[in-house]
Amino acid sequence: MQYETVMGLEIHVELSTESKLFCSCSAKFGAEPNENVCPACAGMPGFPAVVNKKAVELGIAAGLVTNCEIASVMTFDKKNYFYPDLPTGFQITQFFAPVCTNGWVELESGKRITIKQIHIEEDAGKLVHESRSRKTLIDFNRASVPLIEIVSNPDFNTAEEVNEYLEKLRLLLSFAGISDCKMQEGSMRCDINISVREKSASELGVRTELKNINSLKSITRAIEYESQRHIDALETGSEKLIQETRSWDDDIGISSSMREKEEAADYRYFPNPELLPIRIDRDWIEKIRADLPEPAHEKFERMTGELGLPAYDSKIISGNQNLSRIFDGTLNHFNKPKDVSNWILGEFLSVAKDLDINDDDLNIDAIKFAQIIEFVDMGKINRSVGKKVLLQVIKDDIDPGKYIEDNSLAMVNDTGLLESAITEVLAENAKSVDEYKAGSQKVFGFLVGQVMKKTAGKADPKVVNEMLRKMLE
C-alpha cells in the first residue's frame, strides 16, 4: 500500500516591537524571569488593554510580503482556555475578522503554499519545568508579547517542502523587519498538523498536531517519525489514531500525547468588548508597503546583476538579514562590492567563529568596517593586520586609524628592512633553502611565513614574495 503524508502549518512569529501588544512592558527577549511584567499583562483586573499600533502595522506588512488580502476592518476576540501560563484565563486573538487572509508563498519548484489567514494575538507566558525539584515555574515575560500566527492550508507532502517554506518565510519576515525569526529564542515556532492517507484517497486521514519543535532539523525528524507512526497504525492496527495534540521530544526522537485536539467550539470564542474594531484604509496599507525594505530575492538579483557578484557570494549574504545589512552599510562608504563581499565572507565570518558569536548577532559599525577594507586596499596595512583590527573593532569598537597608529601596525614596505629580514631568515633556515634549490616549492611558503614573523606580520606579502624569490634564485 502506498501512502501520502498531508500537512498544514501553524507558525507563530513574535513581532519586532519595543513593547507588548496591550501594555507598555518591554517585549525584548533575554530579561530576567518576570522582569517585564505589569498588572495588565499579569492579568490583574481593572487594567484595560490598549492596542500597540506598531504590532498592527507589522501584521499588515506580513500580509503584504505573503501576497495576502488585507482586511478593511479587523477585530480582536477572546479565546477561552485554562492553562497556568495564561494569567487572564483567556487569550486575546483574532477569530472572526483576522488582519490577513488568502495569501500564498511560492517554492522553488513552482508549487504554491496557500495561506488561509494571518492573525495577530498575544503570546502566553513560559513554563519552566525543573526535573530535580519536580516543580514548574512560570515566567510571564512573554505574556502579551505580540505575535502573528500564519495558518497554511494542508498543502505540504514532504519535510523538504516544509523546511523550504519556513526558510522562505524567515527571509520574507526578517528582511521586512517584521520579526528576527530566531527559532532558538522562540520568536518563530512551528506547529505541524499531519495526517496520512492512501495515495488514491480524497479524504484526509486522522489529524494530529505536533508541538514544541524549534529547529529545521527537528522538524524533519518529527515529520518522519509521526508519518511512520500513522502508517504503522493503518497497516498493523497497533494503535487507534485519534485527533490529538502531541509533544515532540527531540532528545529521544518520539512524540507523546498531550491532549485531545480541541475544536473552535471548545474555546468559546467571542468578540472582545474592550477593544473596538480597527479600520484599515487603502492609504495606510500603501504607506506600509512603501516603507518595506528590499526583500531577499530582489537583493540577490541586484547583487548578481547590478553589482556583478558571483551567485555564491550573493546567496549567502542575501540569505542573512544581518549580513545583508552590513554589506549595504559598508558599500555605502567603500564602493567596491567584491572587496566588501570577500571581507564579509572571509575575515568577518572568521572573527564571528573565533568569538563564538552567531552571524545574526554579530554587529559592526559600517563606517569603521569600510575604513579597514580601504586601509588594506590602499596598502596602509596588510590583510592579516586588517583582520586583527577588525577583531578589535567588533570587540571594543576602537577607532581603526588610531589603533593602527598607536600599535605601529602600518605595513612595512622599506626594501632595506625587508632585505635584512629575508637575509636573516635564509641564514637561519639553510636546510629549507637547500630543499628549495633542490626543486621543492612547498618550503617557499614556510620561508615567507618566517619573514612575516620577523616583521611582526606588518610586511607587504606581495613585496616579500617578490624579494624572497629573487634572493633565493
C-alpha positions in Angstrom: 0.0 0.0 0.0 1.3 3.5 -0.9 0.6 6.3 1.5 0.7 10.1 1.2 1.5 12.5 4.0 -0.5 15.7 4.1 0.4 18.6 6.4 -0.6 22.1 7.2 1.4 24.5 9.4 0.6 27.0 12.1 3.6 29.3 12.5 3.8 31.6 15.5 6.1 34.6 14.9 6.9 37.2 17.6 6.8 40.7 16.2 9.7 43.2 16.4 8.1 45.7 18.7 9.6 47.5 21.6 6.6 47.0 23.9 3.9 44.3 24.3 0.6 44.1 22.5 -1.6 45.6 25.1 0.7 47.4 27.6 4.0 49.3 27.7 6.1 46.5 29.2 9.3 45.6 27.1 8.8 42.8 24.6 12.5 42.2 24.3 14.0 38.7 24.7 16.6 37.9 27.4 15.3 39.7 30.5 15.5 38.0 34.0 12.4 35.9 34.8 9.3 38.1 35.4 11.2 41.3 34.9 9.0 42.6 32.1 5.6 42.2 33.8 3.0 44.7 34.9 -0.6 44.4 36.4 -2.1 44.5 32.9 -0.1 41.6 31.3 -0.2 39.7 34.6 -4.0 39.5 34.2 -4.9 41.7 37.2 -8.5 43.1 37.0 -9.1 46.8 36.2 -6.4 47.3 33.7 -7.9 47.7 30.2 -5.9 46.7 27.1 -4.6 49.3 24.7 -3.6 48.1 21.2 0.0 48.5 20.1 -0.3 50.3 16.7 3.2 49.1 15.6 2.1 45.4 16.0 -0.9 46.0 13.7 1.3 47.6 11.1 3.7 44.6 11.2 0.8 42.3 10.9 -0.3 44.2 7.7 3.3 44.1 6.5 3.3 40.3 7.0 0.3 40.0 4.8 1.8 42.2 2.1 5.0 40.1 1.8 3.0 36.9 1.6 0.5 38.1 -1.0 -2.5 38.2 1.3 -5.7 40.2 1.2 -5.7 42.8 3.9 -8.9 43.2 5.8 -10.7 46.6 5.7 -11.8 46.0 9.3 -10.1 43.8 11.9 -11.3 42.9 15.4 -9.9 41.2 18.5 -11.6 38.3 20.2 -11.3 36.2 23.3 -10.2 32.6 23.2 -11.0 30.9 26.5 -9.0 28.1 28.0 -7.3 27.5 31.3 -3.5 27.0 31.4 -1.0 28.2 34.1 0.9 30.4 31.6 -2.2 32.3 30.7 -2.9 34.7 33.6 -6.2 36.1 32.4 -7.8 32.7 31.6 -8.2 33.8 28.0 -6.1 34.8 25.1 -6.8 37.9 23.0 -6.6 36.8 19.4 -8.4 37.2 16.1 -11.1 34.7 15.1 -14.0 36.4 13.4 -12.1 39.1 11.4 -8.3 38.4 11.1 -6.0 41.0 9.7 -5.0 39.0 6.6 -6.5 36.1 4.5 -5.9 34.2 1.3 -2.2 34.5 0.7 0.5 32.4 -0.8 4.2 31.7 -0.9 5.9 30.0 -3.9 8.5 27.3 -3.5 11.5 26.8 -5.9 9.6 24.0 -7.6 6.8 26.5 -8.5 4.4 24.9 -6.1 2.3 27.5 -4.2 1.7 27.0 -0.5 -1.6 28.8 0.2 -2.2 30.7 3.4 -5.6 30.6 5.0 -5.1 33.5 7.3 -2.7 35.6 9.4 -4.0 36.8 12.7 -2.5 38.9 15.5 -2.6 37.7 19.0 -0.8 37.9 22.3 1.7 35.2 23.4 1.4 33.2 26.6 3.9 33.0 29.4 6.5 30.3 29.6 6.5 27.2 31.8 9.9 26.1 33.1 9.9 22.5 34.4 12.6 21.7 37.0 13.4 18.0 37.0 15.2 17.9 40.3 12.7 19.7 42.4 9.8 18.4 40.3 8.4 21.9 40.3 7.1 24.0 37.4 7.9 27.7 37.4 6.2 30.4 35.4 7.9 33.3 33.6 5.4 35.9 32.5 7.9 38.0 30.5 6.5 36.5 27.3 2.8 37.0 28.3 1.2 39.5 25.9 4.2 39.8 23.6 2.7 40.5 20.2 2.8 37.7 17.6 1.2 36.7 14.4 0.0 33.2 13.6 0.4 32.2 9.9 -2.0 29.4 9.2 -1.4 27.5 5.9 -3.8 25.1 4.2 -2.8 21.4 4.1 -0.6 21.8 1.0 2.6 20.1 2.2 3.5 16.5 1.4 7.2 16.3 2.4 9.5 17.6 5.1 11.6 19.2 2.4 8.7 21.4 1.4 8.0 22.3 5.0 11.6 23.4 5.5 11.8 25.3 2.3 8.6 27.2 3.2 9.9 28.0 6.7 13.2 29.3 5.3 11.3 31.4 2.7 9.1 32.8 5.4 12.1 33.5 7.6 13.7 35.6 4.8 10.5 37.4 3.9 9.7 38.4 7.5 13.2 39.2 8.7 14.1 41.3 5.7 10.9 43.2 6.1 11.7 43.9 9.8 8.6 42.1 11.0 10.5 39.6 13.2 14.0 38.4 13.8 12.6 34.8 13.3 15.1 33.2 15.7 13.8 29.7 16.3 16.4 29.2 19.0 14.9 32.0 21.1 11.3 31.0 20.4 10.5 34.1 18.2 9.5 31.7 15.4 7.7 28.5 16.4 6.1 25.9 14.2 3.2 23.5 14.9 2.6 20.8 12.3 -0.9 19.4 11.6 -0.2 16.0 10.0 -2.2 13.2 8.6 -1.6 10.1 6.4 -3.9 8.6 3.7 -3.8 6.1 0.9 -2.5 7.8 -2.3 -5.7 7.2 -4.1 -7.9 8.6 -1.3 -9.5 12.0 -1.5 -10.4 12.3 2.2 -7.8 13.4 4.7 -6.7 10.9 7.4 -6.9 11.4 11.2 -5.0 14.6 12.0 -2.6 15.1 14.9 -0.8 18.3 15.8 2.9 18.3 16.7 4.1 21.0 19.1 7.4 22.1 20.7 9.6 21.9 17.6 12.3 24.5 17.5 14.7 23.8 14.6 14.5 22.7 11.0 16.4 19.5 11.7 13.9 18.6 14.5 11.0 19.3 12.1 12.3 16.8 9.6 12.8 14.2 12.4 9.3 14.8 13.8 7.6 14.6 10.4 9.4 11.3 9.6 8.5 9.8 13.0 4.9 10.9 13.0 4.3 9.8 9.4 5.7 6.4 10.1 3.6 6.1 13.3 0.4 6.8 11.3 1.4 4.3 8.6 2.2 1.6 11.2 -1.2 2.2 12.8 -3.0 2.0 9.5 -1.2 -1.2 8.3 -1.0 -3.2 11.6 -3.7 -1.8 13.8 -1.1 -1.3 16.5 -2.9 1.7 17.8 -6.1 3.6 17.2 -5.3 7.0 15.7 -7.3 9.9 17.3 -7.3 13.6 16.7 -4.9 14.9 19.3 -2.1 17.3 20.1 1.3 15.6 20.6 4.5 16.9 22.1 7.8 16.3 20.2 10.8 15.2 22.3 13.9 15.8 20.2 16.3 14.2 22.7 14.7 10.7 22.3 13.1 11.3 18.9 9.5 10.4 19.7 6.2 12.2 20.1 3.8 11.7 23.0 0.2 12.6 23.6 -0.6 15.9 25.4 -4.4 16.2 25.0 -7.2 15.5 22.6 -7.3 18.1 19.8 -9.7 21.0 20.6 -12.1 22.3 18.1 -13.1 26.0 17.8 -16.2 25.5 19.8 -14.1 24.3 22.8 -12.5 27.7 23.1 -15.8 29.6 23.2 -14.6 32.4 21.0 -16.5 35.7 21.4 -15.7 39.3 20.4 -13.6 41.3 22.9 -15.9 44.1 24.1 -13.0 46.1 25.5 -11.3 46.6 22.1 -13.0 48.4 19.3 -12.7 47.3 15.6 -9.8 48.8 13.7 -10.4 50.2 10.2 -7.6 49.7 7.7 -7.9 52.0 4.8 -6.0 51.8 1.5 -3.7 54.8 2.3 -2.5 53.1 5.4 -1.8 49.9 3.5 0.1 51.7 0.8 2.2 53.6 3.3 3.3 50.4 4.9 4.0 48.8 1.5 6.1 51.8 0.5 8.2 51.5 3.7 9.0 47.8 3.2 12.8 47.2 2.7 14.2 45.4 -0.3 13.3 41.7 0.1 15.9 38.9 0.0 15.1 37.6 -3.6 15.4 41.1 -5.0 18.6 41.8 -3.2 20.1 38.6 -4.7 19.1 39.7 -8.2 20.6 43.1 -7.6 23.8 41.7 -6.2 24.3 39.2 -9.1 23.0 41.7 -11.8 23.7 45.3 -11.0 26.7 44.7 -8.7 28.2 41.7 -10.7 28.8 39.5 -7.7 29.0 35.7 -8.0 25.8 33.8 -7.2 27.6 32.0 -4.3 28.5 35.3 -2.5 25.1 36.8 -3.2 23.2 33.8 -1.9 25.0 33.7 1.4 24.7 37.5 2.0 21.1 37.9 0.8 20.2 34.8 2.8 21.0 36.5 6.1 19.4 39.8 7.1 22.2 40.8 9.4 25.0 40.2 6.8 22.9 41.9 4.1 22.5 45.0 6.3 26.3 45.1 7.0 27.0 44.6 3.3 24.8 47.5 2.2 26.1 49.8 5.0 29.7 49.1 4.3 29.2 49.5 0.5 27.8 53.0 1.1 31.3 54.0 2.4 33.6 51.8 0.3 32.1 51.2 -3.2 33.9 48.1 -4.3 31.2 45.3 -4.0 33.5 42.3 -4.5 36.0 43.5 -1.9 33.2 44.1 0.7 31.7 40.7 -0.1 35.1 39.0 0.2 35.7 40.6 3.6 32.3 39.6 4.9 32.5 36.0 3.8 36.2 35.8 4.8 37.5 37.8 7.7 34.2 38.9 9.2 32.7 35.4 9.5 36.1 34.1 10.6 36.1 36.6 13.5 32.5 35.6 14.3 33.6 32.0 14.6 36.7 33.0 16.7 34.4 34.9 19.1 31.7 32.2 19.1 29.1 34.7 18.1 26.1 33.8 15.9 26.1 35.5 12.5 22.7 37.1 13.3 24.1 38.7 16.5 27.4 40.0 15.2 27.4 43.7 14.7 29.9 46.3 13.5 30.0 50.0 12.6 29.8 50.0 8.8 32.0 53.2 8.6 34.8 51.5 10.6 34.5 48.3 8.6 34.8 50.3 5.4 37.9 52.1 6.7 39.6 48.8 7.5 38.9 47.5 3.9 40.1 50.8 2.4 43.3 50.8 4.5 44.2 47.3 3.1 43.2 48.4 -0.4 45.5 51.5 -0.1 48.4 49.4 1.2 48.4 51.1 4.5 48.1 47.7 6.3 48.1 44.1 5.0 45.1 41.8 5.2 46.3 39.8 8.3 46.7 43.1 10.2 43.3 44.1 8.9 41.7 41.1 10.4 43.3 41.9 13.8 42.0 45.4 13.6 38.6 44.1 12.6 38.5 41.9 15.7 39.3 44.9 17.9 36.6 47.0 16.3 34.0 44.2 16.9 35.1 43.6 20.5 35.8 47.2 21.7 34.5 49.5 18.9 38.0 51.1 18.6 39.0 53.7 16.0 40.8 51.7 13.3 43.2 54.5 12.2 44.2 55.4 15.7 44.6 51.8 16.7 46.9 51.2 13.7 49.0 54.2 14.6 49.2 53.5 18.4 50.3 49.9 17.8 52.7 50.6 14.9 50.8 48.3 12.6 51.3 50.2 9.3 52.7 48.0 6.5 56.5 47.7 6.2 57.5 48.5 2.5 61.1 49.6 3.2 63.1 47.3 0.9 66.2 47.8 3.1 64.4 46.5 6.2 62.8 43.6 4.2 66.1 42.6 2.6 67.7 42.5 6.1 64.8 40.3 7.4 65.0 38.0 4.5 68.8 37.6 4.8 68.3 36.6 8.5 65.6 34.1 7.6 67.7 32.4 4.9 70.7 32.2 7.2 68.5 30.6 10.0 66.9 28.1 7.6 69.7 26.8 5.5 68.1 23.3 5.2 64.9 24.8 3.8 67.0 26.9 1.3 68.7 23.7 0.1 65.4 22.0 -0.3 64.1 24.9 -2.4 67.2 24.8 -4.6 66.7 21.1 -5.0 63.3 21.8 -6.5 60.9 21.8 -3.5 58.4 24.6 -3.9 56.4 23.8 -0.7 59.2 25.3 1.6 58.7 28.7 -0.1 55.5 29.3 1.8 57.3 28.4 5.1 60.1 30.9 4.4 57.5 33.6 3.6 55.9 32.9 6.9 59.2 33.3 8.7 59.8 36.7 7.1 56.3 37.8 8.1 57.0 36.7 11.6 60.3 38.6 11.6 58.3 41.8 10.7 55.6 41.1 13.2 53.2 40.5 10.3 53.4 44.0 9.0 55.3 43.4 5.8 53.6 43.6 2.4 53.2 39.9 1.4 53.5 40.7 -2.3 56.8 42.5 -1.8 58.1 39.8 0.5 57.2 37.1 -2.2 59.0 39.0 -4.9 62.1 39.8 -2.9 62.4 36.4 -1.3 62.1 34.6 -4.7 64.7 36.9 -6.2 67.2 36.4 -3.4 66.7 32.6 -3.4 67.4 32.5 -7.1 
